[in-house]
Amino acid sequence: MSRHEMRKIAFQMLFALESNQDIAIDELYYQVKDEEKETEQVPGYVHTLVTGVNEKKSDLDGTIQRFLGKGWTLARLNKIDIIVLRLAIFEIQNIEDIPNRVAINEALELTKEFSDEKSRRFVNGVLSNLIQ
């Protein structure tokens, strides 16, 4: 499985966790993959992303808030954009073997797949400002 596919699965898992924090990561992985429980293990990178973003959610949200324009709050953003930003910022700040540009490009791909062009430009702006 490619890292892009793992990010996509991690995004879907994080999105689902927004409404049900009580579900086990392994169980959620199988639901997202739509596979039987014993088919395969949760890839380490998916586990790292999901648990890392969940554990650092408030720090990640603080980082996002710093790069929002005046009058903007996280409450005004859609959940897709917030989760994509959390995932990308987590990678930028915590995964050493992922170049910043790769994390940003992957975030833009996720945004293109799950949101719209306006969100893609917004995510690009926040992440570009973060790494400068």
C-alpha positions in Angstrom: 0.0 0.0 0.0 1.4 3.4 -1.0 1.8 6.2 1.5 -0.9 8.1 -0.4 -3.3 5.3 0.2 -2.3 5.2 3.8 -2.9 8.9 4.2 -6.3 8.5 2.6 -7.3 5.8 5.0 -5.9 7.8 7.9 -8.0 10.8 6.8 -11.1 8.6 6.6 -10.5 7.2 10.0 -9.9 10.6 11.5 -13.1 11.9 10.0 -15.0 9.0 11.5 -13.3 9.5 14.9 -14.7 13.0 15.0 -18.2 11.5 15.6 -17.2 8.4 17.6 -14.1 8.6 19.7 -14.9 5.3 21.4 -14.2 3.0 18.5 -11.0 1.1 18.5 -8.5 2.0 15.8 -8.2 -1.5 14.5 -12.0 -1.9 14.2 -12.2 1.5 12.4 -9.5 0.5 10.0 -11.4 -2.6 8.9 -14.6 -0.6 8.5 -12.8 2.0 6.3 -11.1 -0.8 4.3 -14.4 -2.7 4.2 -12.6 -5.9 5.0 -12.9 -8.8 7.4 -11.2 -8.3 10.7 -8.4 -10.8 10.2 -7.5 -10.0 6.7 -4.6 -7.7 7.4 -3.0 -5.6 10.2 -3.3 -1.9 10.4 -0.2 -0.5 8.6 2.2 1.1 11.0 2.1 4.4 9.2 -1.7 4.6 9.3 -1.6 3.8 13.0 1.1 6.5 13.6 -0.9 9.1 11.7 -4.3 8.4 13.4 -2.9 8.1 16.9 -0.5 11.0 16.5 -3.2 13.4 15.2 -5.6 12.3 17.8 -3.1 12.8 20.7 -1.9 16.2 19.4 -5.3 17.5 18.2 -5.4 20.5 20.5 -1.8 21.5 19.5 -2.5 21.0 15.8 -5.7 23.1 16.1 -3.7 25.8 17.8 -1.3 25.8 14.9 -4.1 26.0 12.4 -5.7 28.9 14.4 -2.5 30.9 14.2 -2.6 30.9 10.4 -6.3 31.8 10.0 -7.3 35.3 9.0 -8.7 37.8 11.4 -12.2 36.9 12.5 -11.8 33.2 11.5 -12.0 30.4 14.0 -11.9 26.6 13.6 -15.6 26.5 14.1 -16.1 28.3 10.8 -14.0 25.7 8.9 -15.5 22.5 7.5 -14.4 19.3 9.1 -12.7 18.0 5.9 -10.3 21.0 5.8 -9.6 20.8 9.5 -8.7 17.1 9.3 -6.6 17.5 6.2 -4.7 20.4 7.9 -4.2 18.4 11.1 -2.9 15.4 9.1 -0.5 17.6 7.1 0.7 19.6 10.0 1.3 16.5 12.0 3.5 15.1 9.2 5.4 18.4 8.8 6.1 18.6 12.6 6.6 15.0 13.5 7.6 12.8 10.6 11.2 13.5 9.7 11.5 11.4 6.5 8.6 13.3 4.8 9.7 16.5 3.2 7.3 19.5 3.9 6.5 19.8 0.2 5.4 16.2 0.0 3.1 16.6 3.1 1.6 19.7 1.4 1.1 18.0 -1.9 -0.5 15.0 -0.3 -2.8 17.4 1.7 -3.8 19.1 -1.6 -4.5 15.7 -3.2 -6.8 14.7 -0.2 -8.6 18.1 -0.5 -9.0 17.6 -4.2 -10.5 14.2 -3.6 -12.8 15.0 -0.6 -13.5 18.7 -0.9 -13.5 21.5 -3.6 -11.1 24.0 -5.3 -11.8 26.7 -2.8 -10.8 24.4 0.1 -7.7 23.3 -1.8 -6.5 26.9 -2.2 -7.3 27.6 1.5 -5.4 24.5 2.7 -2.5 25.4 0.4 -2.3 28.9 1.8 -2.3 27.8 5.5 0.3 25.1 4.9 2.5 27.3 2.8 2.5 30.0 5.5 3.3 27.3 8.1 6.5 26.2 6.4 7.8 29.7 5.6 
